[in-house]
Amino acid sequence: MNRSRPIQRERIWPRVKPFLTVFDPVLGSILLALVVFALITQYSAAFDFEGRFLDHSRNLLIAFGVMWVTANLKPQFLMRIAVPLYVTGVLLLIAVELFGDISKGAQRWLNLGFIRIQPSEIMKISMPLMLAWFFQQRENVSGWREFAVASIILAIPGILILKQPDLGTALLVLGSGFFVIFFAGLSWKILAWLTALFLASLPVFWTLMHDYQRQRVLTLLDPTQDPLGKGFHIIQSTVAVGSGGFSGKGFLQGTQTHLEFIPERTTDFIFAVLAEEFGLLGCLVLLTLYTCLIVRGLVIAGNAPTLFSRLMAGAMALIFFTYAFVNIGMVSGILPVVGVPLPLMSYGGTAMVTLGMGAGILMSIQNTKKLVQT
């Protein structure tokens, strides 16, 4: 009896080991450091919000659970679900346009009776999946027709999300798809032409923007024109960022934070809390961690065994960059406020799950690369 137990354990461990060793040590260490930083900052930001810190901790656990599940999926499985997931997402976006719930002037939610969902969130992952699948099917053919079709695939959900309107999510979805197209071989010459075309069409975009979107741009240019109204968010966040100085005011000592001058301090403007209490040093630590995360993702992309894996890994890495760049930019007053959370730091479950899936995809690709080498 005693001898059979070690033998049984030896037989079980080889079966369990692949599911427990899917985490990339480097990427996992970076994410763990970000989580520690996030919990410290969120504790201070949510000090006066009963239960919010615990909810944020729960969301982080859920995100890591989603990451573990996704990391155990094979890239081949992700390829198989790319088209159905994209088509489902587009159909749900059309359903939102036709039957969606309207809240605060926006039509973004779909009530299915037993659950209320935001289909645009699905597109943050299904868009790069779909485009990576598309270019994988045409690996040896990458002419202008392929890029034109890819642009149409990208534009359909992008337009539907912009009509809701949801500029922040549309920016993230379009960005994730564009990164795939760029990594697929989009030439710099075409990119320069597209940039010139975009700049030339800005007056047209201005006329198509909603009133509140135009107001956000005008407020960005001069927040003092309405300091107690539209400009309040930017003014208070930039005051908090600047008042932190080099080393910050100290943990739980932020006056802008705890006197409730910073709006949405647990969500979109949590970077202002970090900057006020931990100063430039804290900001540099956070930016270094994000940089390491993005670089690790790009390294995984560069070593990926297939075109699909390379495109997906590259897109996932730059999705983290887009989240961080847009959020820090809007809190610092260099970009309009568009409601993009700071990765792992901001309170909120939906974005956390999306980022958990993104990190899981990176680990799945890295794990597959190791199996191929073996």
N, C-alpha and C positions, 0 to 999 in steps of 0.2 A: 504493500500500500504506500509506504513512504517513498519508495523509489519511483512510483508511477506519477507522482505529482510533479516533480521537476521535468519529467518527460512531457507531461501534458502542457506545462507552461511553455516549454520550448516549442511545442507545436502551435500553440496559440499566438505567441509573440510574432512569428513571421507573417501571420495573417493580419494582426493588428498594427504592426509597425508601419506599413505604407500609409495608413490613415492618420498616424500620429506624427509622422516626420515630413509632412507636406509643407510645413512652414519653412520658408527661406530664412536662415539665421540672420542674415544681414538686414533684410527687409523687416523681419519680425522685431529685431532689436530697435530699429528706427521707429517703428509704429508704437512699440512699448514706451519708448522715451516720449513720443508725442502724447500718448495717453496720460502719462504722469503729469506732463506739463498742462494738458487739458483739464485734468481733475483739479489741480491746484488753482488754475485761473477760474474755472467754473465755480469752484467752492466760494471764491470771493465774489464773483459776479452774481451768484444766486443766493447770497447770504440772507437776503430779505425775502426770498421766494421759497416758501415752505414746500419741500418735496422735490424741488427742481433739480438739485444736485443729485439726489438719488435716482431721479428719472434719467438724468444724463448718464449716470453710471450704468444704469440698466440698458440704455440705448447703445452704449459702448460694448457691453457684453453681447447684445444681440448682433451688433455689427461684426464682432469677432467670430461669433457663431456662424454668421452668413459667410464670412471670409473662409472659415474652415471648410464649410460645405462646398463652396466654390473652388477652393484649392484642391479638393478631392475629385473634381470633375476633370475629364480629359478635354484638351482642345478640340478633339474630334467631335465630342458631344456638343460643345459650344458651336461648332460649325453647323451641326445638324439642326440646332434650334434657332439659328440666326434668322432665316427667312420667316418661319412661323411667328417668331417673337416680333419682328419688324412689322409684318402685316397686321398682327393683332394690335400692336401699338397704334398704327395709323388708323385702323378701324375704330379703335376707342377714342382717338382724337376727333374723328368725324362725328362720333356719337356725342362727344362733349359739345361740339359746335351745334348739334341739332337738339340735344336734350339735356345738356349739362346744367348744373346748379349755378346760379349767379350769386356771388358774394362779394361785397365791397366793389361793385362795378366790374368784376372780372368773372369770366365763365371758364373755370379751370377744373371743376370737380364733376365726377359722374357718380350718381347714386344708384347702386345696384340693388338696393333694398336691404341686403344684409351687411353691406359694407360700402363705404364712400371712398373712391380712389381718385388719384390724380394721374391720368394716363401719360402726361408729359414726362413724368419721372422715369417711366419704362424706357423712353427713347434715349436716355443718357447712356444706357448700356446697349440697347438693341441697335442703335444707330451705328456705332463703331463695329459691332458684330456683323451687321448686314454688309457694310462696305468692305470689311476685311474678307468676308465670304465672297463678295463680288469680285474683288481683285484676285483672290486665290483661284477662282474659276478661270480667270484670264491672266494667269501668271506670265505667260510668254507673249501676251499682247497688251500693250499699254499705250495705245494711240489716243488721239483727241476724242474719238467716239466713246471710249471707255470712261474718260474723265467727264464727258458730257452726260453720260448716263448716270455716273456716280453723283454728279451735281444735282440731277433731277431727284435721285433717291434721297439726297440730303435736303433738298428744298421743300419737298412735300410736307414732312412733319414740321420743318422749321416755320413755314408759312402758317400752318394750322396753330402752332403754339403762339406765334406772334399775334394772331387774331384773337386770342383769349382775353386780354393780352397778358403775356408773361415774358417780359424782356429778359429777365435773369435766366430762366430755364431755357429759353430759346438760344441765348448766347452760349450756354453750356452744351446744348445738344448740337448746335451748328459747329461749335469749336471741336467737339469730340469727333464729328464726322470729317471736318476739314483736316484734322491731324492725320487721319487714315489716308485721305487723298494725297496729302503732302508726302507722307512716308512711302506711298505707292509709286512715287516718281514724278510728281508735279514739278515741272521745270521752273527755275527762278525767273525766266523770261515771262512765262505765263502768269506767275505770281505777281510780278511787277505790273503787268497789264491789268490784272484783277484789282490790284491796289489802286491804280490810277482810275479805273472805272468806278470803284467804290467812292473815292474822294470826289469824283466828278458828279456822282449821283446823290451826294449828301443833301443838296437842296430838295431833291425829290423825296428822300426819306423824311426830311423835316416836315413836309406837307402831309405825309402819311402817318406821322406819329400822333398818338393821342395827346390830349392837352396835358395830362399829368406827366407824360414822358418829356414833353417840351419843357415843362416847368422844372423837372429834375435837371435838365441840361443848363437852363438859365440859372438855377440855384447853385449849380456847381461853379459856374463862371463868377457869380457874385452872390454868395449866401447872405451877405449883410442887407440885401434888398428886402428880406423878410426874416429878420433874426428870430422872431418868436413863432414863426410859422414854418414855411417850407425850408428855411435855412437853418432851423434849430438843430437838426440832426448833425449836419456837417460841422457847424460852429462848435458844438459841445464835444464832438468826437476829436476834432483837431486840437481843441484846448486840452483835452485829456492826454492825447498823444504827446503834445509839446511839454506839458507840465511834468511828465515823468522824468525828464532830464536824462542823465547818463545811467544812473543806477536805480531810479524809481523811488516812489514814496514809501514802499514797503508793503508786504502782504497784509491785506485788509485795511490799508491806510489810504486808499485812493479817495480823495474828497469828491471828485466828479462822479465816481462810481457809487459811493455809499450815501451821497446826498441826492442821488437819483437825477443827476443832470444828463447822464449818458442814456439816450433812448435805446431800447432793445439791447441792453448790455449783455444779456445771456445768449443772444442769437447773432444777429448780423454785425453788431458792434462790439463783440467781445475782444477784438484786437485792441480797442481803446482802453479796456480794463487792463490788459496785459501791459501795454505801453506805459500807463500811468503808474502802476504798482511795481513794475520790474524794469522800467526805463529802456534805454537803448540796448543795454546788455541782454535783457530778456528778449527783446525783439530780434537781436542778432542770433540768439540761441534758437529761437523758433524758426527763423529763416534758414539757418544752417540745417536744421532737421528736415525742413521741407526740401531744401536743395539736395540733401543726401537721399531722400526718398525718391525724388524725380530722377536723379542720376542713376540710382540703383535700378529703377524701372527701365531706363534707357539701356543700361548694360544688359538686363534680361532680354530686352528687345533685340539688341545686337547679336546675342548668342542664341536666339530662338531658332529651332530647326526648320520651320516652314514660313512661307510668306504670310499666311494667316496669323500665325503666332507673333511674328515680328510686327505686323501692323497693329494687332490688338494690344500688345505690350507697350508699344510706342504711344498709342492713343491713350491708354490708361495712365501712363506716366504723366502725360501732358494735361490730362483732365485734372489731376491734382494741382498742377501748375496754374491752370485756369481758375480753379476755385480760389486758391491762395492769392493770386495776382489781383483778381477782380475784387475780392473782399478787402484786402489790405489797401488797394487803390481807392476804393470808395470811402473807407474809414479815414484815410489820410487826406481826402479831399481832392484827389487827382482824377477820379472817375465818378460818374453819376451813381447814385444809390439805386441798385437794381435787385437787392434782396438775395445775394449769393452768400451762403454760409462759409465760415472758415473751417477747412477740413479737420474733423475730429474735435475741434475746439468749441464750435457753436452748438447750442442746444437744438435738438430736432432729430426725429427718428428717421424720416424718409431719406434725407441726404446722407445720414450715417450709414444706412443699409446700402445705398448706392456705392458709396466709397468703400465699404467693406467688400462688396462684390468686385470692385475694381482691383483692390489689393489681392483678393483671392484669385482673380484671373492671372495676375502677375505671378503668383506663387504656383499656380497650375502650370503655366508655361515654363517656369524655371524647373519645376519638378520633372516635366516631360523631357526637357533638355538633358537633365541628368540621366534619365532612363535611356535616352537615345545614345548618349556617350557610353553608357555601360554596355 
